[in-house]
């Protein structure tokens, strides 16, 4: 005759004290029991025979009182229902856990982290990306990528549209598209749904980096730079920037090890192309730039690896806002001039005033230039011609400064 089990009560559970000599088991019937450890921890267990193999197994239902007696009995009945269908409760529990884990792993915010880990961004770009993704994730971060709809992304874009930040709204769409295309590539969704948003956003007006492209205006800027009263390192950066017209981030990250003053060459790999081509960019240095760098070397070369170190630490490059802030101090608004604008000034004047071929100028700007067969030019191609161009550019800048008030 089977042993009769008296069902447990909360009173019985609460009043049963721990036995320091042995583990206790309080049965509730139909495989459910509560174990009480020697230290008093109480855990629900369910004993059963596995389908087909009939091997004995034990399944945890959690600890008491986090899982109450009533809840433990519900779990027992759920397990017994599965067993009646020849489904192992332990295997089913693992299946559900994996399903939840995979669902969490496939939500947009988690995929964003995975996508970001595979990118190589400059420090300033990384901050911008993270700031944008933080807003995006607040709205769609918890949605599994395969469930994201075009309207979900459109709602985020419209947050910025309402503030007339049309470029940012466009960036939201582009960024979501990049991450969803990555999701497609690893099999987490079927397609990039941002493609369905074509024409759904307001078109931002095309704006260009502030730049002075008229020789007279540019000459005045160059002369004003010569009279800048800020820190010595910033003064040198301001005077060198127009003569080399590299990207602002490349200038401030310039390192002495990449500069050969004897050969008059600065060779480095632009961050913008580092992950794609790894090809070095070569900047021929005019006699004017060599002179300025030779003077600056007495200040920074033996203190920092950076040509233009930060004012707060020799271990860091100059702040990304330094050049622009200096231009504001000189009285130029953000609509008139910026660090990146030196590139546009050089490009326009070199072509329209000094008559240099646009292909040569584009190469010196580190833009991708292709030959008649569609092949990208080697960065060392036309180096001698570029040396001549860079010297004539520096001579021209020097001359128009003198002509400002003549």
C-alpha positions, 0 to 999 in steps of 0.5 A: 500500500503506497505511503500516504503523504500529508500535504505541507502547510506554511506553518509546518514549513516555517516551524521546521528548524534547520538540523546542523547534522543533516539535510531534511526533506519535507514531502508535499506529494506527487514528487514535490518536496522542500529541502532544508539545508544544515544552514536553514536554506529552503529549496523546492524540488520535484522528483520524477522519472524521465520519459522513455528512459525512466531515469530518476531526475530532480528539478529545482523550483526555486527557494522558499519563501521567494517561491511560495507553497502555492506557486510550487504546487502550480509548477508541479502540476505544470511539470506533471502535465508535460510528463503526461505528454512525454515531455521532459520538464528539465529539457523544456525549462532549458528550451524556454531559457534559451529562447528568452536568452536568444530573444534578449540577445537579438534585441536592437540594443544588444545587436548595436553593441555587437555592431559597434565592437566591429567598427573603428571610429575616431574618438570624436566620431565614436562619441557622436555615434554613442550619443545618437544610438542612446536616443535610438535605443531608448525607443527601439532598443528592446525590440527584437530586430526581426520585429522592428517595423518601418514606423518604429524607426520613423517615430524616432526620426520624427523626434528630430524632425519636429525640432527641425534637426533634419540632418540628425533625423536622416542620421537616425535612419542611416544608422538603423539601416547599417545595424539592420543590414548587419542583422540581415548578414548574420541571419537575424532578420530578413531585410533592412526595413529602413528601405521602406522609409524612402521619401518619408523624411523631410529633405535637409538643405545641403550645407557645406563646411564654413570656408573662405574661398575668395582670395581676399577674404582668405588672405585676411584670415591668414593675417589675423591668424598671425596675430592670434594671442592664445597659447603657443601650441595653438598659434602654431596649429593655426598657422600650419593648418592652412598650409597642409589642409589636412582634416582637423582630426588628422592635424591634432593627432599628428605625431613626431615619429611620422614627420621627417623634417629633413625630407620635408614629408609627413606620412601617416594613415588617415583614420578615415581609411585605416580600416578600409585600405590602410594606405598612408597619406603623404603630405609634402612640407613646404619650407614655411611649414618645416620652419614652423615645425622646427620651432614647435619641436623645441616646445613639444618634441621632447615632451610628447609624442604628439606635435600638438599635445593638449594643454592639460596633458602631454599624453593626449592630443589637442582638443577637437574644439581648439582650432574652432575656438581660436577662430571664434576668438579671432572674431570669425563666426561658425558660418564664416570659418572652421578648421575643416574649412581650410581644405575647401579654401585650398581646393578652390584657390589651388584650382581656380587661381593657381591652375593646378589639376583637380586630380592632384588637389584631390590626391593631396586632400586624401580623397579617393581619386581614380584613373581612366581605368577606374583604379585608385591612384597610389598615394605616392603617385605624382609626389614630386608634382605635389611637392611643387604644388604645396610649396607654391601654395605656401608661397602664395599664402605668404604673398597674399598676407603681405598684399592685404593692406598694400 
